[in-house]
Amino acid sequence: MDFRSARFEVVARELIEPLRRFLFRRTDSATAEDVLSEVLLICWRRFDEMPTEPLPWAYGVARHCLANAVRAGRRHHRLLARIASVDPPQATIRPEIDADERIAVALRALRSSDAELLRLWAWEDLSPREIAVVLGLSVNAATIRLHRARQRLGIELERAGLRKTGRPAGYEESTEGKRA
């Protein structure tokens, strides 16, 4: 094994699990594994271009690869829709929607850029600085967009019945100085 391969193995070991979690939160397991393989291949090919902090860069690569996979999935679903129009399937009854599904609905109601910001912040536990690297933004722009996305999510959660107040997401009222 040459020196480059050995260095890549060390970096890949650090990237695999965070990238796998990143992808599994955004798509089904089969697509996530396929995209992960593609991301690792790109990381190998562009190993010399990788920054010293490779994870945010790799998240950016994963976002692009996942977007390609999503486009391919849409083409596949359009084909299935055309086939189904010839021989439509029987209707099924959907069970009651639970809280997790309502959160997913609230995220889907947001612009895709807002939902992605929130996923990077909440699911990947990235700071605005790291989010800026992933999305190719300035730190200031990432901070402002994250703030606005959190506000929009709060509105959508209220619509979904998961939040009753008009306060921003993450707001906790201080009880300091109040009598019990």
C-alpha positions as CSV (number, residue, x, y, z in Angstrom):
1,M,0.0,0.0,0.0
2,D,1.4,3.4,-1.0
3,F,1.5,6.4,1.3
4,R,-1.5,8.2,-0.4
5,S,-3.7,5.1,0.1
6,A,-2.7,4.8,3.7
7,R,-3.5,8.5,4.3
8,F,-6.8,8.1,2.5
9,E,-7.8,5.2,4.6
10,V,-7.3,7.2,7.8
11,V,-9.4,10.1,6.4
12,A,-12.1,7.8,5.1
13,R,-12.5,6.1,8.4
14,E,-13.2,9.5,10.0
15,L,-15.7,10.4,7.2
16,I,-17.7,7.2,6.7
17,E,-20.0,7.3,9.8
18,P,-20.8,11.0,9.7
19,L,-21.5,10.8,6.0
20,R,-23.6,7.7,6.4
21,R,-25.7,9.4,9.1
22,F,-26.0,12.5,6.9
23,L,-27.3,10.5,4.0
24,F,-29.5,8.1,6.0
25,R,-31.4,11.2,7.4
26,R,-32.1,12.4,3.9
27,T,-33.0,9.4,1.9
28,D,-33.7,5.6,2.0
29,S,-31.0,3.2,3.1
30,A,-30.3,1.8,-0.4
31,T,-29.8,5.2,-1.9
32,A,-27.8,6.4,1.0
33,E,-25.3,3.5,0.6
34,D,-25.0,4.1,-3.1
35,V,-24.4,7.8,-2.6
36,L,-21.9,7.1,0.1
37,S,-19.9,4.9,-2.2
38,E,-20.0,7.6,-4.8
39,V,-18.9,10.2,-2.3
40,L,-15.9,8.1,-1.2
41,L,-14.9,7.6,-4.8
42,I,-14.9,11.3,-5.4
43,C,-13.0,11.9,-2.1
44,W,-10.4,9.4,-3.4
45,R,-10.1,11.1,-6.8
46,R,-9.9,14.5,-5.3
47,F,-7.9,13.6,-2.2
48,D,-5.2,16.1,-3.0
49,E,-7.8,18.9,-3.1
50,M,-9.4,18.0,0.2
51,P,-9.1,20.7,2.9
52,T,-7.5,20.1,6.3
53,E,-11.1,19.9,7.7
54,P,-12.5,17.3,5.3
55,L,-16.0,16.7,6.8
56,P,-17.8,19.9,5.8
57,W,-16.2,19.6,2.3
58,A,-17.4,15.9,2.1
59,Y,-20.9,17.0,3.2
60,G,-20.9,19.4,0.2
61,V,-19.9,16.5,-2.1
62,A,-22.5,14.3,-0.5
63,R,-25.2,17.0,-1.1
64,H,-24.4,17.2,-4.8
65,C,-24.3,13.4,-5.2
66,L,-27.6,13.0,-3.3
67,A,-29.1,15.7,-5.6
68,N,-28.1,13.7,-8.6
69,A,-29.6,10.6,-7.1
70,V,-32.9,12.4,-6.3
71,R,-33.1,13.6,-9.9
72,A,-32.6,10.1,-11.1
73,G,-35.3,8.9,-8.6
74,R,-37.8,11.5,-9.9
75,R,-37.2,10.3,-13.5
76,H,-37.9,6.8,-12.2
77,H,-41.1,7.9,-10.4
78,R,-42.3,9.7,-13.5
79,L,-41.8,6.4,-15.5
80,L,-43.8,4.5,-12.8
81,A,-46.5,7.1,-12.9
82,R,-46.8,6.6,-16.7
83,I,-47.0,2.9,-16.2
84,A,-49.5,3.2,-13.3
85,S,-51.8,5.3,-15.5
86,V,-52.1,2.3,-17.8
87,D,-52.9,-0.1,-15.0
88,P,-53.6,1.9,-11.7
89,P,-53.0,0.2,-8.4
90,Q,-55.8,-0.2,-5.8
91,A,-56.1,2.6,-3.2
92,T,-54.8,2.0,0.3
93,I,-56.0,3.5,3.6
94,R,-53.3,5.6,5.3
95,P,-53.0,5.3,9.2
96,E,-53.1,8.4,11.4
97,I,-50.0,10.6,11.0
98,D,-47.7,10.7,14.1
99,A,-45.5,13.5,15.4
100,D,-42.4,12.4,13.5
101,E,-44.4,12.5,10.3
102,R,-45.8,15.9,11.1
103,I,-42.2,17.2,11.6
104,A,-41.3,15.7,8.3
105,V,-44.3,17.4,6.7
106,A,-43.2,20.7,8.3
107,L,-39.7,20.3,6.9
108,R,-41.1,19.4,3.4
109,A,-43.3,22.6,3.6
110,L,-40.1,24.7,3.9
111,R,-38.0,25.7,0.9
112,S,-35.4,23.0,0.3
113,S,-32.6,25.4,1.1
114,D,-34.2,26.1,4.5
115,A,-34.8,22.5,5.3
116,E,-31.2,21.6,4.4
117,L,-29.8,24.4,6.6
118,L,-31.9,23.0,9.5
119,R,-30.8,19.4,8.9
120,L,-27.1,20.4,8.8
121,W,-27.6,22.4,12.0
122,A,-29.8,20.0,14.0
123,W,-29.0,16.5,12.6
124,E,-25.3,16.9,11.7
125,D,-24.6,19.3,14.6
126,L,-22.7,21.7,12.5
127,S,-21.9,25.3,13.5
128,P,-22.7,28.1,11.2
129,R,-19.1,28.3,10.2
130,E,-19.2,24.6,9.1
131,I,-22.6,25.1,7.4
132,A,-21.0,27.9,5.5
133,V,-18.3,25.6,4.1
134,V,-20.9,22.9,3.2
135,L,-23.1,25.3,1.3
136,G,-20.5,27.6,-0.1
137,L,-21.7,30.7,1.9
138,S,-20.1,33.3,4.1
139,V,-20.4,32.6,7.8
140,N,-22.6,35.7,8.2
141,A,-25.0,34.5,5.4
142,A,-25.2,31.0,6.9
143,T,-26.0,32.5,10.4
144,I,-28.7,34.8,9.0
145,R,-30.3,32.0,6.8
146,L,-30.2,29.6,9.7
147,H,-32.0,32.1,12.0
148,R,-34.7,32.7,9.3
149,A,-35.1,29.0,8.6
150,R,-35.7,28.3,12.3
151,Q,-38.4,31.0,12.3
152,R,-40.1,29.5,9.3
153,L,-39.9,26.0,10.8
154,G,-41.6,27.4,13.9
155,I,-44.5,28.6,11.8
156,E,-44.8,25.3,10.0
157,L,-44.7,23.4,13.3
158,E,-47.6,25.6,14.6
159,R,-49.5,24.7,11.5
160,A,-48.8,21.0,12.0
161,G,-50.1,21.3,15.6
162,L,-46.7,20.6,17.2
163,R,-46.2,24.0,18.7
164,K,-48.9,26.1,20.4
165,T,-47.1,29.4,21.0
166,G,-46.1,32.2,18.6
167,R,-42.6,32.2,20.0
168,P,-39.6,31.3,17.8
169,A,-38.2,27.8,17.7
170,G,-35.9,27.0,20.6
171,Y,-37.4,29.8,22.7
172,E,-37.5,29.1,26.4
173,E,-39.1,31.6,28.8
174,S,-37.0,32.6,31.8
175,T,-38.6,32.0,35.2
176,E,-35.8,33.9,36.9
177,G,-37.2,36.5,39.3
178,K,-40.8,35.1,39.1
179,R,-42.7,33.9,42.1
180,A,-43.8,30.3,42.2
